[in-house]
Amino acid sequence: MTTVRRPRSVASATPAAGKPLHKGQQTKAAIVDAALALASQVGLEGLSIGAIAEIMQMSKSGVFAHFGSREELQISVVNEYHQRFEQEVFQPVLAL
């Protein structure tokens, strides 16, 4: 199995508006971060609630509570990738 490290704490994470995230939002952001890292290694189809729960050292039901389904987790990963790409690649190129 591919090794994916648990993401660093996102306690200081803030959304674009600059407001601190609540604990549930922090946890969800950390799960998406871990899922994005895993998906970059095994693909979207390789994502599973169980694999992410193991990486996050959470129960499967704890991960499931944040997304409701594997498909919602996958959609969240795609959305996060899109946001990061736009922020880190697309916007800087437009600025040039």
DSSP file (Angstrom, degrees, kcal/mol; ACC not computed):
  #  RESIDUE AA STRUCTURE BP1 BP2  ACC     N-H-->O    O-->H-N    N-H-->O    O-->H-N    TCO  KAPPA ALPHA  PHI   PSI    X-CA   Y-CA   Z-CA
    1    1 A M              0   0    0      0, 0.0     2,-0.2     0, 0.0     0, 0.0   0.000 360.0 360.0 360.0 146.6    0.0    0.0    0.0
    2    2 A T        -     0   0    0      1,-0.1     2,-0.6    36,-0.0    39,-0.0  -0.509 360.0-125.4 -73.9 137.7    1.1    3.5   -0.7
    3    3 A T        +     0   0    0     -2,-0.2     2,-0.4    35,-0.0    -1,-0.1  -0.757  30.4 176.7 -89.9 124.7    2.2    5.6    2.3
    4    4 A V        -     0   0    0     -2,-0.6     2,-0.1     3,-0.0    34,-0.1  -0.995  24.0-133.2-125.9 124.7    0.4    8.9    2.7
    5    5 A R        -     0   0    0     -2,-0.4    32,-0.1     1,-0.1    50,-0.1  -0.433  27.0-102.6 -76.3 150.6    1.2   10.9    5.8
    6    6 A R        -     0   0    0     -2,-0.1    -1,-0.1    49,-0.1    50,-0.1  -0.519  48.0-106.4 -66.6 135.6   -1.5   12.5    7.9
    7    7 A P        -     0   0    0      0, 0.0     3,-0.1     0, 0.0    -1,-0.1  -0.236  37.2 -97.3 -64.9 154.7   -1.7   16.2    7.1
    8    8 A R        -     0   0    0      1,-0.2    -3,-0.0    -3,-0.1     0, 0.0  -0.238  58.5 -73.2 -63.1 161.4   -0.4   18.7    9.5
    9    9 A S        -     0   0    0      1,-0.1     3,-0.3    -3,-0.1    -1,-0.2  -0.257  36.1-158.8 -56.6 140.0   -2.9   20.4   11.8
   10   10 A V    >   +     0   0    0      1,-0.2     3,-2.0    -3,-0.1    11,-0.2   0.031  54.3 122.3-108.9  25.9   -5.1   22.8   10.1
   11   11 A A  T 3  S+     0   0    0      1,-0.3    10,-0.2     9,-0.1    -1,-0.2   0.814  79.5  44.8 -57.7 -31.5   -6.0   24.7   13.3
   12   12 A S  T 3  S+     0   0    0     -3,-0.3    -1,-0.3     8,-0.1    -2,-0.1   0.416  87.2 125.3 -93.2   2.6   -4.6   27.9   11.8
   13   13 A A    <   -     0   0    0     -3,-2.0     8,-1.6     7,-0.1    -3,-0.1  -0.318  38.1-172.9 -64.7 142.4   -6.3   27.4    8.5
   14   14 A T        -     0   0    0      6,-0.2    -2,-0.1    12,-0.0    -3,-0.0  -0.997  20.3-123.9-135.2 141.3   -8.5   30.1    7.2
   15   15 A P    >   -     0   0    0      0, 0.0     3,-2.3     0, 0.0     6,-0.0  -0.155  47.1 -84.4 -72.1 178.2  -10.8   30.3    4.2
   16   16 A A  T 3  S+     0   0    0      1,-0.3    -2,-0.0     2,-0.1     0, 0.0   0.798 127.9  63.0 -56.0 -31.8  -10.5   33.0    1.6
   17   17 A A  T 3  S-     0   0    0      2,-0.1    -1,-0.3     1,-0.1    -3,-0.0   0.625 112.0-119.4 -72.0 -11.6  -12.6   35.4    3.7
   18   18 A G    <   +     0   0    0     -3,-2.3    -2,-0.1     1,-0.3    -1,-0.1   0.487  68.2 133.9  89.1   2.8  -10.0   35.3    6.4
   19   19 A K        -     0   0    0      1,-0.1    -1,-0.3    -4,-0.0    -2,-0.1  -0.658  62.0-107.4 -85.7 142.0  -12.2   33.8    9.2
   20   20 A P        -     0   0    0      0, 0.0     2,-0.2     0, 0.0    -6,-0.2  -0.366  36.3-113.2 -65.3 147.3  -10.8   31.0   11.2
   21   21 A L        -     0   0    0     -8,-1.6     2,-0.1   -11,-0.2    -8,-0.0  -0.553  25.7-119.9 -79.9 146.2  -12.3   27.6   10.6
   22   22 A H     >  -     0   0    0     -2,-0.2     4,-2.8     1,-0.1     3,-0.2  -0.384  36.5 -97.3 -76.0 164.3  -14.5   25.8   13.2
   23   23 A K  H  > S+     0   0    0      1,-0.2     4,-2.5     2,-0.2     5,-0.2   0.886 124.9  48.8 -54.0 -46.1  -13.3   22.4   14.5
   24   24 A G  H  > S+     0   0    0      1,-0.2     4,-2.3     2,-0.2    -1,-0.2   0.888 113.2  47.7 -61.9 -39.2  -15.6   20.5   12.1
   25   25 A Q  H  > S+     0   0    0     -3,-0.2     4,-2.5     2,-0.2    -2,-0.2   0.865 110.6  52.3 -68.8 -36.4  -14.4   22.6    9.2
   26   26 A Q  H  X S+     0   0    0     -4,-2.8     4,-2.2     2,-0.2    -2,-0.2   0.922 111.0  47.2 -63.5 -43.9  -10.8   22.1   10.2
   27   27 A T  H  X S+     0   0    0     -4,-2.5     4,-2.4    -5,-0.2    -2,-0.2   0.926 112.4  48.9 -64.4 -45.1  -11.3   18.3   10.3
   28   28 A K  H  X S+     0   0    0     -4,-2.3     4,-2.5     1,-0.2    -1,-0.2   0.908 111.1  50.4 -62.1 -41.8  -13.1   18.3    7.0
   29   29 A A  H  X S+     0   0    0     -4,-2.5     4,-2.3     1,-0.2    -1,-0.2   0.892 110.7  49.4 -63.1 -39.6  -10.3   20.3    5.4
   30   30 A A  H  X S+     0   0    0     -4,-2.2     4,-2.4     2,-0.2    -2,-0.2   0.884 110.6  50.6 -66.7 -38.2   -7.7   18.0    6.8
   31   31 A I  H  X S+     0   0    0     -4,-2.4     4,-2.8     2,-0.2    -2,-0.2   0.932 111.2  47.8 -64.6 -45.4   -9.6   15.0    5.5
   32   32 A V  H  X S+     0   0    0     -4,-2.5     4,-2.6     2,-0.2    -2,-0.2   0.894 110.7  52.4 -62.7 -39.8   -9.8   16.6    2.0
   33   33 A D  H  X S+     0   0    0     -4,-2.3     4,-2.1     2,-0.2    -1,-0.2   0.931 112.5  44.4 -61.3 -46.1   -6.1   17.4    2.2
   34   34 A A  H  X S+     0   0    0     -4,-2.4     4,-2.4     1,-0.2    -2,-0.2   0.898 113.8  50.5 -64.9 -40.6   -5.2   13.8    3.0
   35   35 A A  H  X S+     0   0    0     -4,-2.8     4,-3.0     2,-0.2    -2,-0.2   0.876 108.9  51.6 -66.3 -37.5   -7.6   12.5    0.3
   36   36 A L  H  X S+     0   0    0     -4,-2.6     4,-1.8     2,-0.2    -1,-0.2   0.909 110.3  48.9 -65.0 -41.9   -6.0   14.8   -2.3
   37   37 A A  H  X S+     0   0    0     -4,-2.1     4,-0.6     2,-0.2    -2,-0.2   0.918 114.5  45.2 -63.2 -43.1   -2.6   13.5   -1.4
   38   38 A L  H >X S+     0   0    0     -4,-2.4     4,-2.8     1,-0.2     3,-1.3   0.922 110.8  53.0 -66.3 -44.0   -3.8    9.9   -1.6
   39   39 A A  H 3X S+     0   0    0     -4,-3.0     4,-2.2     1,-0.3    -1,-0.2   0.830 101.6  60.4 -61.8 -31.8   -5.7   10.6   -4.9
   40   40 A S  H 3< S+     0   0    0     -4,-1.8    -1,-0.3     1,-0.2    -2,-0.2   0.734 115.3  35.3 -68.1 -19.5   -2.5   12.0   -6.4
   41   41 A Q  H << S+     0   0    0     -3,-1.3    -2,-0.2    -4,-0.6    -1,-0.2   0.797 135.2  18.9 -99.3 -37.3   -0.9    8.6   -5.8
   42   42 A V  H  < S-     0   0    0     -4,-2.8     4,-0.3     1,-0.2    -3,-0.2   0.447 104.0-116.6-117.6  -2.7   -3.7    6.1   -6.4
   43   43 A G    ><  -     0   0    0     -4,-2.2     3,-0.9    -5,-0.4     4,-0.4   0.006  38.9 -70.9  84.8 163.7   -6.3    8.1   -8.4
   44   44 A L  G >  S+     0   0    0      1,-0.3     3,-1.3     2,-0.2    -1,-0.2   0.865 132.3  56.5 -61.5 -37.2   -9.8    9.1   -7.6
   45   45 A E  G 3  S+     0   0    0      1,-0.3    -1,-0.3    -6,-0.1    -2,-0.1   0.740 100.2  60.8 -68.2 -20.9  -11.1    5.5   -7.9
   46   46 A G  G <  S+     0   0    0     -3,-0.9    -1,-0.3    -4,-0.3    -2,-0.2   0.580  82.2 105.1 -81.2  -9.7   -8.5    4.5   -5.3
   47   47 A L    <   +     0   0    0     -3,-1.3     2,-0.3    -4,-0.4    27,-0.1  -0.487  45.2 170.4 -71.8 138.2  -10.0    6.7   -2.7
   48   48 A S     >  -     0   0    0     -2,-0.2     4,-2.2     1,-0.1     5,-0.2  -0.991  44.6-123.6-144.2 153.2  -12.0    5.0    0.0
   49   49 A I  H  > S+     0   0    0     -2,-0.3     4,-2.5     1,-0.2     5,-0.2   0.900 114.5  52.9 -58.3 -41.1  -13.5    6.1    3.3
   50   50 A G  H  > S+     0   0    0      2,-0.2     4,-2.1     1,-0.2    -1,-0.2   0.901 107.8  48.7 -63.7 -43.3  -11.5    3.3    5.0
   51   51 A A  H  > S+     0   0    0      2,-0.2     4,-2.2     1,-0.2    -1,-0.2   0.911 114.3  45.7 -64.7 -42.3   -8.2    4.4    3.6
   52   52 A I  H  X S+     0   0    0     -4,-2.2     4,-2.7     2,-0.2    -2,-0.2   0.895 110.4  53.9 -68.2 -39.3   -8.7    8.0    4.5
   53   53 A A  H  X>S+     0   0    0     -4,-2.5     5,-2.8    -5,-0.2     4,-0.8   0.901 109.3  49.3 -60.1 -40.3   -9.9    7.0    8.0
   54   54 A E  H ><5S+     0   0    0     -4,-2.1     3,-0.6     3,-0.2    -2,-0.2   0.929 112.3  46.6 -64.8 -45.5   -6.7    5.0    8.4
   55   55 A I  H 3<5S+     0   0    0     -4,-2.2    -2,-0.2     1,-0.2    -1,-0.2   0.910 117.5  43.2 -61.8 -42.8   -4.5    7.9    7.3
   56   56 A M  H 3<5S-     0   0    0     -4,-2.7    -1,-0.2    -5,-0.2    -2,-0.2   0.531 107.6-125.5 -81.7  -6.5   -6.4   10.4    9.5
   57   57 A Q  T <<5S+     0   0    0     -4,-0.8     2,-0.3    -3,-0.6    -3,-0.2   0.923  70.3 124.6  56.4  46.5   -6.5    7.9   12.5
   58   58 A M      < -     0   0    0     -5,-2.8    -1,-0.2    -6,-0.2     2,-0.2  -0.771  67.9 -95.4-123.5 169.0  -10.2    8.3   12.6
   59   59 A S     >  -     0   0    0     -2,-0.3     4,-1.8     1,-0.1     5,-0.2  -0.510  33.3-117.0 -79.5 158.1  -13.1    5.9   12.4
   60   60 A K  H  > S+     0   0    0      1,-0.2     4,-3.0     2,-0.2     5,-0.2   0.901 118.4  53.6 -60.1 -40.2  -14.8    5.2    9.1
   61   61 A S  H  > S+     0   0    0      1,-0.2     4,-2.0     2,-0.2    -1,-0.2   0.832 104.3  56.0 -66.4 -30.6  -18.0    6.6   10.5
   62   62 A G  H  > S+     0   0    0      2,-0.2     4,-0.6     1,-0.2    -1,-0.2   0.909 112.4  40.8 -65.8 -42.2  -16.1    9.8   11.6
   63   63 A V  H >X S+     0   0    0     -4,-1.8     3,-1.2     1,-0.2     4,-0.9   0.926 113.9  53.6 -69.0 -44.8  -15.0   10.4    8.0
   64   64 A F  H >X S+     0   0    0     -4,-3.0     4,-3.3     1,-0.3     3,-0.8   0.853  99.5  63.2 -58.4 -36.0  -18.3    9.4    6.6
   65   65 A A  H 3< S+     0   0    0     -4,-2.0    -1,-0.3     1,-0.2    -2,-0.2   0.795 102.7  49.8 -61.9 -28.0  -20.1   11.9    8.8
   66   66 A H  H << S+     0   0    0     -3,-1.2    -1,-0.2    -4,-0.6    -2,-0.2   0.729 129.3  16.4 -82.5 -22.1  -18.2   14.7    7.1
   67   67 A F  H << S-     0   0    0     -4,-0.9    -2,-0.2    -3,-0.8    -3,-0.2   0.703  79.6-142.5-124.3 -33.7  -19.1   13.6    3.5
   68   68 A G  S  < S+     0   0    0     -4,-3.3     2,-0.3    -5,-0.2    -4,-0.1   0.133  77.0  21.8  88.5 -22.9  -22.0   11.1    3.5
   69   69 A S  S  > S-     0   0    0      1,-0.1     4,-1.6    -5,-0.1     5,-0.1  -0.983  78.1-108.8-166.1 163.2  -20.5    9.0    0.7
   70   70 A R  H  > S+     0   0    0     -2,-0.3     4,-2.5     1,-0.2     5,-0.2   0.871 118.3  56.9 -63.5 -38.0  -17.4    8.1   -1.1
   71   71 A E  H  > S+     0   0    0      1,-0.2     4,-2.5     2,-0.2    -1,-0.2   0.890 104.8  50.2 -63.6 -40.2  -18.7   10.1   -4.1
   72   72 A E  H  > S+     0   0    0      2,-0.2     4,-2.3     1,-0.2    -1,-0.2   0.873 109.6  52.0 -66.1 -36.4  -19.0   13.3   -2.1
   73   73 A L  H  X S+     0   0    0     -4,-1.6     4,-2.1     2,-0.2    -2,-0.2   0.931 110.3  48.5 -62.0 -45.8  -15.5   12.8   -0.8
   74   74 A Q  H  X S+     0   0    0     -4,-2.5     4,-2.4     1,-0.2    -2,-0.2   0.905 110.8  50.3 -61.9 -42.4  -14.3   12.4   -4.4
   75   75 A I  H  X S+     0   0    0     -4,-2.5     4,-2.6     1,-0.2    -1,-0.2   0.903 109.2  51.8 -62.5 -41.2  -16.2   15.6   -5.5
   76   76 A S  H  X S+     0   0    0     -4,-2.3     4,-2.4     2,-0.2    -1,-0.2   0.884 109.4  50.2 -62.7 -38.6  -14.6   17.5   -2.6
   77   77 A V  H  X S+     0   0    0     -4,-2.1     4,-2.6     2,-0.2    -2,-0.2   0.923 111.0  48.1 -65.6 -44.9  -11.2   16.4   -3.7
   78   78 A V  H  X S+     0   0    0     -4,-2.4     4,-2.4     2,-0.2    -2,-0.2   0.920 112.7  49.0 -62.2 -43.7  -11.8   17.5   -7.3
   79   79 A N  H  X S+     0   0    0     -4,-2.6     4,-2.4     2,-0.2    -2,-0.2   0.914 111.9  48.5 -62.6 -43.0  -13.1   20.8   -6.0
   80   80 A E  H  X S+     0   0    0     -4,-2.4     4,-2.6     2,-0.2     5,-0.2   0.910 111.1  50.5 -64.0 -42.3  -10.1   21.3   -3.8
   81   81 A Y  H  X S+     0   0    0     -4,-2.6     4,-2.9     1,-0.2     5,-0.2   0.927 110.4  50.4 -60.2 -44.5   -7.7   20.4   -6.6
   82   82 A H  H  X S+     0   0    0     -4,-2.4     4,-2.6     1,-0.2    -2,-0.2   0.926 111.1  48.0 -59.9 -46.5   -9.5   22.9   -8.9
   83   83 A Q  H  X S+     0   0    0     -4,-2.4     4,-2.5     1,-0.2    -1,-0.2   0.920 113.8  46.8 -61.7 -44.4   -9.2   25.7   -6.3
   84   84 A R  H  X S+     0   0    0     -4,-2.6     4,-3.2     2,-0.2     5,-0.4   0.911 112.6  49.6 -65.3 -42.1   -5.5   25.0   -5.7
   85   85 A F  H  X>S+     0   0    0     -4,-2.9     4,-2.5    -5,-0.2     5,-2.1   0.934 112.8  47.3 -61.4 -45.7   -4.8   24.9   -9.4
   86   86 A E  I  <>S+     0   0    0     -4,-2.6     5,-2.9    -5,-0.2    -2,-0.2   0.915 118.7  40.6 -62.3 -43.3   -6.6   28.1  -10.0
   87   87 A Q  I  <5S+     0   0    0     -4,-2.5    -2,-0.2    -5,-0.2    -1,-0.2   0.889 125.3  33.4 -73.3 -41.0   -4.8   29.8   -7.1
   88   88 A E  I  <5S+     0   0    0     -4,-3.2    -3,-0.2    -5,-0.2    -2,-0.2   0.712 135.9  12.5 -93.3 -21.8   -1.3   28.4   -7.6
   89   89 A V  I  X5S+     0   0    0     -4,-2.5     4,-1.8    -5,-0.4    -3,-0.2   0.743 123.9  44.2-119.6 -57.5   -1.1   28.1  -11.4
   90   90 A F  I  ><S+     0   0    0     -5,-2.1     4,-2.3     1,-0.2     5,-0.2   0.936 114.0  46.1 -65.2 -51.4   -3.8   29.9  -13.3
   91   91 A Q  H  ><S+     0   0    0     -5,-2.9     4,-2.1    -6,-0.2    -1,-0.2   0.916 112.6  50.3 -62.8 -44.3   -4.0   33.2  -11.4
   92   92 A P  H  > S+     0   0    0      0, 0.0     4,-1.1     0, 0.0    -1,-0.2   0.886 110.8  50.3 -61.4 -36.0   -0.1   33.7  -11.4
   93   93 A V  H  < S+     0   0    0     -4,-1.8     3,-0.4     1,-0.2    -2,-0.2   0.911 109.8  50.1 -67.7 -40.2    0.0   33.0  -15.1
   94   94 A L  H  < S+     0   0    0     -4,-2.3    -1,-0.2     1,-0.2    -3,-0.1   0.875 105.7  57.5 -62.9 -36.0   -2.7   35.6  -15.7
   95   95 A A  H  <        0   0    0     -4,-2.1    -1,-0.2     1,-0.3    -2,-0.2   0.800 360.0 360.0 -65.5 -28.1   -0.8   38.1  -13.6
   96   96 A L     <        0   0    0     -4,-1.1    -1,-0.3    -3,-0.4    -2,-0.2   0.492 360.0 360.0 -73.0 360.0    2.2   37.7  -15.9
